[in-house]
Amino acid sequence: MQSSVSPNPSAKPGIQAMRLAEALEALAEGLPNPWDESTDYFHGFAAVLPACTKLDPETFQHALGIGERYQIDLSPADCLLAALGEAEAEWGKDIAGGFRQLAHVMGATLTERSLAFARGKGVVRVRIWLFGRTEDGTLVGLRSISTET
């Protein structure tokens, strides 16, 4: 994989990627954003990133058209999703079960499951993405906002 390939942020994701984003949003309905101090929820998204393009903060930023003033913090999400699915004592049975189901579906349909934050100087409402890649490289997942004080 190459990181020098520049994805086209104006390219449109395919219909299957959009359907998967909608399905993930439906699965996440009512699940709180665990990285948030407020009550922001998840919304589906999809963005084109060619399969030959290495996923890194720079290519993610370009694929989503995120301004250069933001720093992208990108990390693997599998352990985070597993921990949320096991957190019945903290979140309750229904929410933990929802995260288990979300982890299962994302694991079955997406590779390179990741968590990304777009942070910037003086930014309190930080954009967040929980996502993975389809076979053609498209980024598909959930987006939300994290209030960081």
C-alpha positions in Angstrom: 0.0 0.0 0.0 1.2 3.5 -0.7 0.5 6.6 1.3 1.5 8.9 -1.5 -1.6 8.2 -3.5 -3.9 11.2 -3.0 -7.6 10.3 -2.5 -10.2 12.5 -4.2 -12.4 14.1 -1.5 -15.0 15.0 -4.1 -15.5 11.4 -5.2 -18.7 9.8 -4.1 -18.9 6.5 -2.2 -20.7 3.6 -3.8 -24.3 2.6 -3.0 -23.2 -0.5 -0.9 -20.9 1.7 1.2 -23.8 4.2 1.8 -26.2 1.3 2.7 -23.6 0.0 5.2 -23.2 3.4 6.7 -27.0 3.7 7.1 -27.1 0.2 8.7 -24.4 1.1 11.2 -26.2 4.2 12.1 -29.4 2.2 12.7 -27.5 -0.2 14.9 -26.0 2.7 16.8 -29.3 4.4 17.4 -29.6 5.2 21.1 -26.0 4.3 21.8 -24.2 7.2 23.6 -20.9 8.4 22.4 -18.6 7.0 25.1 -15.8 9.5 24.2 -18.1 12.5 25.0 -19.0 14.4 28.1 -22.3 15.5 26.5 -25.1 13.6 24.8 -24.0 13.5 21.2 -25.0 10.4 19.2 -23.7 8.7 16.1 -24.4 9.3 12.5 -23.3 7.1 9.5 -20.8 8.3 7.0 -18.8 7.0 4.0 -15.8 8.5 2.2 -13.8 7.3 -0.7 -10.2 6.1 -0.1 -8.8 3.8 -2.8 -7.8 0.3 -1.5 -4.2 1.0 -2.7 -3.9 4.0 -0.3 -2.5 3.4 3.1 -4.8 4.6 5.9 -2.9 7.1 8.0 -3.8 10.5 9.5 -2.9 12.4 6.4 -4.9 10.2 4.0 -7.9 10.1 6.3 -7.8 13.9 6.6 -7.7 14.4 2.9 -10.4 11.7 2.2 -12.8 13.5 4.5 -11.8 17.0 3.5 -10.7 18.0 7.0 -8.9 21.3 7.2 -5.1 21.4 7.7 -5.5 23.3 11.0 -6.7 20.0 12.6 -4.5 17.2 13.9 -5.9 13.7 13.3 -5.4 11.3 16.1 -5.9 7.8 14.6 -5.9 4.5 16.6 -7.2 0.9 16.2 -10.7 0.4 17.5 -11.2 -3.3 18.0 -10.0 -3.3 21.7 -12.1 -0.2 22.4 -15.3 -1.8 20.9 -14.7 -5.1 22.8 -14.3 -3.2 26.1 -17.5 -1.3 25.5 -19.3 -4.5 24.8 -18.1 -5.9 28.1 -19.0 -2.8 30.1 -22.4 -3.9 31.4 -21.7 -2.6 34.9 -20.9 0.9 33.6 -23.4 1.2 30.7 -26.1 -1.4 31.4 -27.0 -4.6 29.5 -28.8 -2.9 26.6 -26.0 -0.4 25.7 -23.2 -2.9 26.2 -25.1 -5.4 24.0 -25.6 -2.7 21.4 -21.8 -2.1 21.3 -21.2 -5.9 21.1 -23.6 -6.1 18.1 -22.0 -3.0 16.5 -18.5 -4.6 17.0 -19.7 -7.9 15.5 -21.2 -6.2 12.4 -18.2 -3.9 11.9 -15.8 -6.9 12.3 -17.7 -8.9 9.7 -18.0 -6.2 7.1 -15.0 -3.9 7.6 -11.2 -4.1 7.9 -8.8 -1.7 9.6 -11.4 -0.7 12.2 -10.2 2.6 13.6 -11.1 5.6 15.9 -10.1 9.1 14.7 -10.3 12.5 16.4 -9.8 15.8 14.6 -8.4 18.1 17.2 -7.3 21.7 16.8 -6.1 24.6 19.0 -9.0 26.0 20.9 -11.4 23.4 19.6 -13.7 22.1 22.3 -16.3 20.3 20.1 -14.0 17.7 18.6 -15.1 15.6 15.6 -14.8 11.8 16.0 -15.1 8.9 13.7 -15.5 5.1 14.4 -15.0 3.4 11.1 -13.4 0.7 9.0 -12.7 0.0 5.3 -14.6 -2.0 2.8 -13.0 -4.3 0.2 -12.5 -1.4 -2.2 -10.9 0.8 0.5 -13.9 3.0 1.2 -14.1 4.4 4.7 -17.5 3.5 6.3 -18.6 4.0 9.9 -20.0 6.4 12.4 -19.2 10.0 13.2 -20.1 12.1 16.2 -18.8 15.0 18.3 -16.8 14.8 21.5 -16.9 17.7 23.9 -13.4 18.1 25.4 -12.8 20.6 28.1 
